[in-house]
Amino acid sequence: MPNDMPVVVVVVVVVLEARGKTVLIFLKLNVSLYRYERAGATVIQIFESVVARHPNKVAFLMDDGQLTFAQVKQLADRIAAHFYAKGFRKGDTIALLMETRLEYPCIWLGLSKVGIVTALINSNLRKETLRHSITVANSKAIIVSSELAGAIAEINEQEGIKGLPVHLFRTDGADTSSSDPLPDAEDLRLSVDSGSSSSNVDLSGIPNDISPKDKLVYIYTSGTTGMPKAAVITNLR
């Protein structure tokens, strides 16, 4: 038994040290959130403060691709300007159906700059559960990647979906000559890229009236009825 004691002591010390670090991180996080709330800071404002400090630092890395903080801001600004020009305003909801990719957070960050709430739709949903997830959030438009366009095409004529503007975000190098399941959809990538070679986008017309307690995104949980339920995530959360 005496020979085992040092091992036990070491294990206890390591566990307590790990727990202590976890508690410290938790306390620091809560202090930061309290400061952000007192300062009236939103997610996009906090993000842009990081951009100002580290513009050329890699923000997102996936497979062989990456985006710096400055590149993320550039795309987010173009998304914000584009949808504001389309007439979307604070409190509107846009459904985002997209697989995991570098542009995904850029899109909802850009929408949040206008105060648009993004409904983050599970990319595995199809037919009625997909239709329900889009309509339950009272979405006024849909952004969908070219890979998932077929899923929207399947429900495009159904109640709550018919008539909604659809914005198709194509993959770089995607073949546009093949049959398009959403021929009437706007080519969002082309729209935000064309005529926008400058990294600066005029956002002066967009009101800066978003607070930490305003809605940022909807995420979905499994409901008791089997249909996804939208949970509200505010800027503060």
N, C-alpha and C positions, 0 to 999 in steps of 0.2 A: 504493500500500500504506500509506504513512504516514497518509493521510487516513482509512483504514479502522480504524486502531488504536484510536482512542478508542471507537468503537462496540463493538469486540471486548472492550475492557477493561470497559466498562459492562455488557455482557452477562454477562461472567464474574463481576463483582461482584454483579449481581442474582441470578444462579444460586446463588452461594455464600451470599448473604444468605438466600435462600429455603431452602436446605438447612440452614443454621444454625438458622433458626426451626423447621424440622421436627424437627431433632435436639433442640432445646430443649424443644419440646412433648412429644416422646417421653420425654425424661428426666423432665420434670415429671409426666407420666402415671404412669411407673413408680414415682416417689417417692410419689405419692398412693396408688397401689395397695399399696405396701409399708406405708404408714401405716395404711391401712384394714385390712389384714390384721393388723397388730400390735394395732390397736384392736378387732379382732373385729367390724368393721362390715360390714353386709350392704347390698344395694341398697336395700331398703325403709328402712333406718335412715339411709342417706345421703340418700335422697329426703326423708325427713321432717325432716332437719336443714335442707334447703333450704326446705321449706314453712314452717318456723319463722321463717326469715329473710325470706322473700319470699312471704307467703301470697296476696297479691293480684296478683302478677306472673303474666303469661300463661305457662302451661307448654306447652300444645299449641294449635296453630292450624291449622285445616283449612277451606278454602273460606270460608264465612261464619260458621263456628262457632269457638268457642274455650273453653278451660277454664283457670282459674287453678290454681295449685298447691294452694290450699285446696280447690277443687272436685274436683280429682283425688284428693286424700286422702280427701275425704268419700265418694266412690264406692268407692274402694279399701277403706276401712274397712267399708263396708256389705257388700261382696263377701266380705271376710274373715270377718266375723261370721256371714253367712248360711251359708257353706259349713262353717264350724266347727260351727255348730248342726246342720247336716245330718249330722255325724259324720265329715267328712273331717279327716285329720290329716297331720302332717309326713311327707313321703316318698310320699304318694299322688300320683297323676298325673291331671290333668284335661285332656282335649283341647279346644283352642280353635279353632273354625273360624269365622272372621269376616273380612270384607273390611276394608280400611284405613278406620278411623274413630276419632273422638276417644276413645271408650270402650275401645278395644282395649288400650292399655297400662295403663289403670286396672284392668282385670280381672286381668291377670297380676300386677300389683303387689299387688293385694288378696290373691290366692291365695298369693303369696310370703310374705305376713305370717304365714300359718298354717304355712308350710313346704311347701305344695303345689307340686309341679312342674307347670308348664304346658307341654303339648306344642303348639307353635305350628304348626298344620296349614296347609299351602299351600291358599289358598282356591280354586285352580284344579283341585285334585284331585277325581276322581270315581271311583265304583265301587270296583274292586279296589285301586287305589293309595290311595284314601282309606281304605278299610277297613284296609289294611295299616298305614298311618301311625298310625291310632288304636290298633290292637291291639299293634303292635310296642313301643309305649311303655307297655304295660300300663295303659292309661287306665281309670279307675274311673267316669268320667262324661264327658259331652260338653256343652260350651257352644257354641251355634251361633246366628248372627244369623238373623233372619227371612228375609233375602234368600237365604240358603244352606240353609234348612231342607229344601228338596227334595233336596239332595245326600245328606243324612243319611237322609231317608225312603227313598231308593233302596237303602240297605244296612242298614236298621234291623232286618231279620230275619235277617241273615247272622251266621255264627259270629264270636264275639268282640265283636259289636256288640249283638246281641239281649239285652235285659235291662238294658243300661246306662242309668242315669238321663240324661235329656236336658233341658237347661236352655236355653230359647229366649229370646234377647235381642232384643226387638222394637225396630224403629226408631221414634223419636218420630213420632206421628201415623199409624202403620201401620194399615191397614184390617184389623180383627180379625173382620169379618163374612164375609170370603171363606173359601173352603175352606182349612183348615189341614192341611198335609202331615204335621204332627206333633201330632195332637190330644191326646196323652197327656203332652206335654212341659210342664214347669213354665214359667210366664211369669216369667223371671228379673228382668226390669226391674220388673214389677209387685211382685214379692216384695221386692226391695231398696228400692223406693220407698215402699211402703205402710207406714204407721205409723212412718216414719223421717224426719219433717220436720225433726228436730233435726240439726245438723251433727255432734253428738257421738254416737258409737256405743260401747257398752260392750264393750271388747275385753280386759277384765281377766282373763277366763277362758282366754285363749289364751296358752300357754307361750311365753316369750321365749328359745327355745333353738336359734336358727338361727345357723349360723356361716358365714363367708365361703366356706368350701370346700363347703358344701352345694349341692345342685343347685338351679338357679333355673328354667331352661326347657330344653326340647329344641327345637332347630332341625333342619331336614331338608336333607340333601344327596342328590344323585343317586347311587344305589348302582350297583355294577358289574353287578348282576342286573337293573337297570332299575327296581327298587323303591326308594323313598326310604329313607334311613338316618338314624336319629335321632342327632344329635350333642349331647353334654351341655355345657351352659353353666352354670357355677357362679356364685355371687354374685361371687366374686373376678374371674372372667373378664369 
